[in-house]
Amino acid sequence: AFESTRIGSIEIPNTVTDIGVNAFKGCLELRSVTLPESVISIGSNAFANCTRLRSVTVAGTLGNIPNGAFQSMSGHSR
């Protein structure tokens, strides 16, 4: 959906329940994400290679977070 776009931050709406596989993969400018209580599932590689991602706020309870969902979240740019 947003894979490889130049989004800097995103607040997911309360109507979203799932973040899909590869949804934000490679968004190199993404620095912060806010997940509302409605989000109960994150797909594999959803935020992979978001190398500037420094802040993930989770308002609810997530079930299983698959391996690789936040792969390469290093907190600094390459």
Secondary structure, 3 states (H helix, E strand, C coil): CCCCCCCCEEECCCCCCEECCCCCCCCCCCCEEEECCCCCEECCCCCCCCCCCCEEEECCCCCCCCCCCCCCCCCCCC
